[in-house]
Amino acid sequence: CMTKAEDFEAETKSRSEELKALAEAKSVIKESVGGAQDLSYGLNQVSFLQAAQSSEITSSARLAQFEAMRFVRDLAKKERSAELAQLASRMSSAIRVSSNNGVDPFAKVKGLIQDMVEKLEKEADQDSTHKAFCDKELAETTEKKSDKTGDIEKLSTQIDRMSATSAQLKEEVAALQKALAGLFSSQAEMNKLRAEEKGAFVQNKADMEQGLQGVKMALKILKKYYAKEDKDHAAGEGAGASIIGLLEVVESDFTKGVAEMSATEENALYSYDAQTKENEIEKATKDQDVKYKSREAANLDQSASESSSDRAGVQAELDAVLEYLRKMEEQCIAKA
């Protein structure tokens, strides 16, 4: 835009100087050669004495004519103006033709200058209108370019942020699913061990209780036998007491063993139930996290997709603005 403005100012200054020079040339012709014009071209009837002097007068008039033509030609070279060069050429032709025909050449020259002045003024008006149009269009288009570029940057930032957040959520979901898989595997192993422990407990307890019942039965039989008061039993009473004492110890051990087995089973069951409950809570929490994070990631992906479509639309608008700006710059900004 600066180049365009500078070129326009230079062109305007040159045209102003050109108009000033043309006005000056026109004034010189009007003020300086009026007498010679009247003497050279305004005499329909002359005396013999005047006729004798006409050669000198005509020479003076022609000199003024050529001075004016040379002034315009030199100005054309100085200003490098094709229009002034063309005017000088037309002035030369007009002077030559008019002189040969005895017609006032200055009327023609003044007409040529007037035409040139009007042409330059018209071009100046057109350039001024064109400059105003260019200034307006370039300013508005540049502003649109800035707005669209800003919109694209904002959308890109939003898309990047949403994509990054979605990716982070998906990583968290993957970690949660991995943890859930581990939790499932751990619970399955716990279930297997619990089933094995319970099965062993049931079998072992049955065996212990069966043995305990057998010991109790034997004790009952022996105690009943040795409780009889007869001489046949008296001899074996000492040995019977030892056997009964041993069986009572076994009975106590079996009873204690069943109690310990039952206590161990209860503790194992309690631990299993507690851990299973924790796993259920953890699973429910992680399932909810997976659900919400997956939904949030999906929403972000959808929003990112919509924003990408919006950005593509704005990019198309920006491309159109840039193309129009390029054409306006070609039209309005002079190339070096």
MARVOTI-763025 format. One line per 2 residues: number of its first residue (from 1); their letters; for each residue z, x, y of C-alpha. Coordinates in nm, 2 decimals. Layout:
N
NUM = A = Z,X,Y; ... $
***
This chain:
336
1 = CM = 0.00,0.00,0.00; 0.07,0.29,0.24 $
3 = TK = -0.28,0.43,0.17; -0.43,0.09,0.25 $
5 = AE = -0.23,0.05,0.57; -0.31,0.40,0.69 $
7 = DF = -0.68,0.36,0.61; -0.68,0.02,0.79 $
9 = EA = -0.51,0.17,1.09; -0.75,0.46,1.10 $
11 = ET = -1.05,0.22,1.07; -0.90,-0.01,1.33 $
13 = KS = -0.85,0.28,1.57; -1.21,0.41,1.51 $
15 = RS = -1.35,0.06,1.57; -1.14,0.03,1.89 $
17 = EE = -1.27,0.36,2.01; -1.62,0.26,1.91 $
19 = LK = -1.59,-0.07,2.11; -1.45,0.12,2.40 $
21 = AL = -1.74,0.37,2.39; -1.99,0.08,2.37 $
23 = AE = -1.83,-0.09,2.67; -1.84,0.24,2.86 $
25 = AK = -2.21,0.29,2.78; -2.28,-0.07,2.88 $
27 = SV = -2.09,-0.02,3.20; -2.27,0.31,3.28 $
29 = IK = -2.60,0.14,3.22; -2.51,-0.16,3.44 $
31 = ES = -2.36,0.05,3.73; -2.57,0.37,3.73 $
33 = VG = -2.92,0.26,3.66; -2.93,-0.07,3.84 $
35 = GA = -3.13,0.07,4.13; -3.36,0.27,3.91 $
37 = QD = -3.41,-0.04,3.70; -3.50,-0.25,4.00 $
39 = LS = -3.73,0.02,4.14; -3.89,0.08,3.80 $
41 = YG = -3.92,-0.27,3.66; -3.85,-0.51,3.95 $
43 = LN = -4.15,-0.43,4.18; -4.44,-0.67,4.13 $
45 = QV = -4.61,-0.56,4.46; -4.57,-0.21,4.61 $
47 = SF = -4.72,-0.03,4.91; -4.94,0.27,4.88 $
49 = LQ = -4.66,0.49,4.99; -4.43,0.34,4.74 $
51 = AA = -4.68,0.37,4.47; -4.71,0.74,4.55 $
53 = QS = -4.34,0.77,4.50; -4.33,0.56,4.17 $
55 = SE = -4.38,0.86,3.95; -4.07,1.03,4.07 $
57 = IT = -3.87,0.71,4.05; -3.99,0.63,3.70 $
59 = SS = -3.89,0.98,3.59; -3.54,0.93,3.72 $
61 = AR = -3.51,0.59,3.55; -3.63,0.74,3.22 $
63 = LA = -3.38,1.02,3.25; -3.10,0.76,3.29 $
65 = QF = -3.24,0.58,2.99; -3.24,0.88,2.77 $
67 = EA = -2.90,0.99,2.90; -2.76,0.65,2.78 $
69 = MR = -2.93,0.68,2.45; -2.81,1.04,2.40 $
71 = FV = -2.45,0.93,2.49; -2.46,0.67,2.22 $
73 = RD = -2.62,0.92,1.97; -2.36,1.19,2.05 $
75 = LA = -2.08,0.94,2.01; -2.22,0.84,1.67 $
77 = KK = -2.21,1.20,1.56; -1.86,1.24,1.69 $
79 = ER = -1.72,0.93,1.53; -1.95,0.96,1.23 $
81 = SA = -2.05,0.60,1.28; -2.36,0.48,1.10 $
83 = EL = -2.36,0.17,1.32; -2.37,0.38,1.64 $
85 = AQ = -2.64,0.60,1.49; -2.84,0.29,1.41 $
87 = LA = -2.79,0.17,1.77; -2.90,0.50,1.92 $
89 = SR = -3.22,0.48,1.70; -3.28,0.12,1.81 $
91 = MS = -3.22,0.21,2.18; -3.47,0.50,2.15 $
93 = SA = -3.73,0.27,2.00; -3.66,0.00,2.26 $
95 = IR = -3.69,0.25,2.55; -4.01,0.39,2.41 $
97 = VS = -4.18,0.05,2.34; -4.05,-0.11,2.67 $
99 = SN = -4.17,0.19,2.88; -4.51,0.17,2.72 $
101 = NG = -4.53,-0.20,2.79; -4.38,-0.18,3.14 $
103 = VD = -4.09,-0.40,3.03; -3.73,-0.34,3.15 $
105 = PF = -3.58,-0.14,2.85; -3.23,-0.17,2.98 $
107 = AK = -3.22,-0.54,2.92; -3.31,-0.47,2.56 $
109 = VK = -3.05,-0.18,2.54; -2.78,-0.40,2.69 $
111 = GL = -2.87,-0.67,2.44; -2.84,-0.42,2.15 $
113 = IQ = -2.50,-0.30,2.28; -2.38,-0.66,2.31 $
115 = DM = -2.50,-0.74,1.96; -2.32,-0.43,1.83 $
117 = VE = -2.00,-0.52,2.02; -2.01,-0.88,1.87 $
119 = KL = -2.07,-0.74,1.53; -1.78,-0.50,1.55 $
121 = EK = -1.55,-0.76,1.69; -1.65,-1.00,1.40 $
123 = EA = -1.59,-0.72,1.15; -1.25,-0.65,1.31 $
125 = DQ = -1.16,-1.02,1.27; -1.27,-1.02,0.91 $
127 = DS = -1.08,-0.70,0.84; -0.77,-0.83,1.00 $
129 = TH = -0.79,-1.15,0.79; -0.87,-0.94,0.48 $
131 = KA = -0.57,-0.71,0.55; -0.34,-1.01,0.59 $
133 = FC = -0.47,-1.15,0.26; -0.42,-0.82,0.09 $
135 = DK = -0.08,-0.76,0.23; 0.03,-1.11,0.12 $
137 = EL = -0.12,-1.09,-0.23; 0.00,-0.73,-0.29 $
139 = AE = 0.35,-0.81,-0.18; 0.37,-1.13,-0.39 $
141 = TT = 0.21,-0.97,-0.69; 0.43,-0.66,-0.67 $
143 = EK = 0.74,-0.89,-0.65; 0.62,-1.09,-0.95 $
145 = KS = 0.57,-0.76,-1.14; 0.92,-0.66,-1.05 $
147 = DK = 1.06,-1.00,-1.16; 0.87,-1.00,-1.49 $
149 = TG = 0.97,-0.64,-1.57; 1.33,-0.73,-1.50 $
151 = DI = 1.31,-1.03,-1.72; 1.16,-0.82,-2.01 $
153 = EK = 1.44,-0.56,-1.97; 1.70,-0.83,-1.98 $
155 = LS = 1.55,-0.99,-2.28; 1.51,-0.66,-2.46 $
157 = TQ = 1.88,-0.58,-2.39; 1.98,-0.92,-2.53 $
159 = ID = 1.76,-0.87,-2.84; 1.89,-0.52,-2.90 $
161 = RM = 2.25,-0.64,-2.86; 2.20,-0.94,-3.09 $
163 = SA = 2.02,-0.74,-3.35; 2.29,-0.47,-3.35 $
165 = TS = 2.57,-0.73,-3.38; 2.38,-0.91,-3.66 $
167 = AQ = 2.33,-0.58,-3.84; 2.70,-0.50,-3.81 $
169 = LK = 2.79,-0.85,-3.94; 2.56,-0.80,-4.24 $
171 = EE = 2.73,-0.47,-4.32; 3.06,-0.64,-4.30 $
173 = VA = 2.94,-0.92,-4.53; 2.81,-0.67,-4.78 $
175 = AL = 3.15,-0.49,-4.77; 3.32,-0.83,-4.82 $
177 = QK = 3.10,-0.92,-5.11; 3.16,-0.58,-5.27 $
179 = AL = 3.53,-0.64,-5.23; 3.50,-0.98,-5.38 $
181 = AG = 3.31,-0.84,-5.67; 3.59,-0.59,-5.72 $
183 = LF = 3.85,-0.86,-5.69; 3.67,-1.07,-5.95 $
185 = SS = 3.64,-0.78,-6.19; 4.01,-0.70,-6.14 $
187 = QA = 4.12,-1.06,-6.20; 3.90,-1.07,-6.51 $
189 = EM = 4.07,-0.76,-6.64; 4.41,-0.90,-6.56 $
191 = NK = 4.32,-1.23,-6.74; 4.22,-1.03,-7.04 $
193 = LR = 4.54,-0.82,-7.05; 4.75,-1.13,-6.99 $
195 = AE = 4.59,-1.30,-7.28; 4.64,-1.00,-7.50 $
197 = EK = 5.00,-0.96,-7.39; 5.07,-1.33,-7.45 $
199 = GA = 4.91,-1.32,-7.79; 5.11,-1.02,-7.89 $
201 = FV = 5.43,-1.18,-7.76; 5.37,-1.50,-7.95 $
203 = QN = 5.30,-1.32,-8.27; 5.59,-1.07,-8.23 $
205 = KA = 5.83,-1.34,-8.13; 5.74,-1.55,-8.44 $
207 = DM = 5.79,-1.25,-8.66; 6.13,-1.17,-8.50 $
209 = EQ = 6.25,-1.52,-8.52; 6.14,-1.55,-8.88 $
211 = GL = 6.32,-1.23,-8.96; 6.63,-1.35,-8.77 $
213 = QG = 6.63,-1.67,-8.97; 6.60,-1.47,-9.29 $
215 = VK = 6.90,-1.25,-9.19; 7.10,-1.55,-9.10 $
217 = MA = 7.02,-1.72,-9.43; 7.12,-1.41,-9.62 $
219 = LK = 7.45,-1.38,-9.43; 7.52,-1.75,-9.50 $
221 = IL = 7.46,-1.70,-9.87; 7.67,-1.38,-9.89 $
223 = KK = 7.96,-1.51,-9.69; 7.97,-1.83,-9.90 $
225 = YY = 7.96,-1.62,-10.22; 8.23,-1.38,-10.12 $
227 = AK = 8.45,-1.66,-9.98; 8.53,-1.78,-10.34 $
229 = ED = 8.88,-1.69,-10.47; 8.83,-1.58,-10.82 $
231 = KD = 8.87,-1.25,-11.01; 8.50,-1.21,-11.08 $
233 = HA = 8.43,-1.18,-10.71; 8.72,-0.97,-10.62 $
235 = AG = 8.58,-0.65,-10.76; 8.27,-0.67,-10.55 $
237 = EG = 8.44,-0.78,-10.24; 8.44,-0.44,-10.07 $
239 = AG = 8.07,-0.38,-10.13; 7.99,-0.73,-10.01 $
241 = AS = 8.17,-0.68,-9.69; 7.96,-0.37,-9.62 $
243 = II = 7.64,-0.56,-9.68; 7.75,-0.85,-9.47 $
245 = GL = 7.85,-0.61,-9.19; 7.50,-0.44,-9.20 $
247 = LE = 7.33,-0.78,-9.20; 7.53,-0.88,-8.90 $
249 = VV = 7.42,-0.57,-8.72; 7.06,-0.65,-8.81 $
251 = ES = 7.11,-1.01,-8.69; 7.24,-0.88,-8.36 $
253 = DF = 6.94,-0.64,-8.32; 6.69,-0.91,-8.40 $
255 = TK = 6.85,-1.15,-8.16; 6.86,-0.89,-7.89 $
257 = GV = 6.49,-0.80,-7.96; 6.38,-1.16,-7.93 $
259 = AE = 6.57,-1.19,-7.60; 6.41,-0.87,-7.46 $
261 = MS = 6.07,-0.97,-7.57; 6.11,-1.31,-7.40 $
263 = AT = 6.24,-1.14,-7.08; 5.94,-0.89,-7.09 $
265 = EE = 5.70,-1.18,-7.13; 5.86,-1.37,-6.84 $
267 = NA = 5.83,-1.07,-6.61; 5.48,-1.01,-6.72 $
269 = LY = 5.39,-1.37,-6.66; 5.56,-1.37,-6.32 $
271 = SY = 5.38,-1.06,-6.21; 5.05,-1.20,-6.34 $
273 = DA = 5.10,-1.53,-6.16; 5.20,-1.36,-5.83 $
275 = QT = 4.90,-1.12,-5.84; 4.67,-1.40,-5.93 $
277 = KE = 4.80,-1.60,-5.64; 4.74,-1.31,-5.40 $
279 = NE = 4.39,-1.26,-5.54; 4.32,-1.63,-5.49 $
281 = IE = 4.43,-1.61,-5.13; 4.24,-1.29,-5.07 $
283 = KA = 3.93,-1.44,-5.23; 3.95,-1.76,-5.02 $
285 = TK = 3.99,-1.55,-4.70; 3.70,-1.32,-4.79 $
287 = DQ = 3.48,-1.61,-4.89; 3.55,-1.77,-4.55 $
289 = DV = 3.47,-1.44,-4.37; 3.15,-1.41,-4.57 $
291 = KY = 3.06,-1.77,-4.48; 3.13,-1.74,-4.11 $
293 = KS = 2.99,-1.39,-4.07; 2.67,-1.48,-4.26 $
295 = RE = 2.63,-1.79,-4.04; 2.69,-1.59,-3.72 $
297 = AA = 2.44,-1.33,-3.83; 2.18,-1.60,-3.91 $
299 = NL = 2.23,-1.76,-3.57; 2.20,-1.42,-3.40 $
301 = DQ = 1.88,-1.35,-3.59; 1.74,-1.69,-3.48 $
303 = SA = 1.84,-1.63,-3.12; 1.68,-1.28,-3.14 $
305 = SE = 1.36,-1.43,-3.28; 1.35,-1.69,-3.00 $
307 = SS = 1.42,-1.42,-2.74; 1.14,-1.21,-2.89 $
309 = SD = 0.91,-1.50,-2.85; 1.02,-1.55,-2.49 $
311 = RA = 0.97,-1.18,-2.43; 0.62,-1.19,-2.57 $
313 = GV = 0.55,-1.48,-2.34; 0.69,-1.29,-2.04 $
315 = QA = 0.49,-0.98,-2.15; 0.17,-1.18,-2.15 $
317 = EL = 0.25,-1.30,-1.80; 0.33,-0.94,-1.69 $
319 = DA = 0.00,-0.82,-1.83; -0.18,-1.09,-1.63 $
321 = VL = 0.01,-0.99,-1.32; -0.07,-0.62,-1.38 $
323 = EY = -0.44,-0.70,-1.43; -0.45,-0.91,-1.11 $
325 = LR = -0.25,-0.63,-0.92; -0.51,-0.37,-1.05 $
327 = KM = -0.80,-0.58,-0.91; -0.62,-0.64,-0.58 $
329 = EE = -0.55,-0.27,-0.55; -0.92,-0.19,-0.62 $
331 = QC = -1.01,-0.45,-0.35; -0.75,-0.36,-0.09 $
333 = IA = -0.67,0.00,-0.13; -0.93,0.26,-0.04 $
335 = KA = -0.99,0.53,-0.30; -0.99,0.89,-0.20 $
***
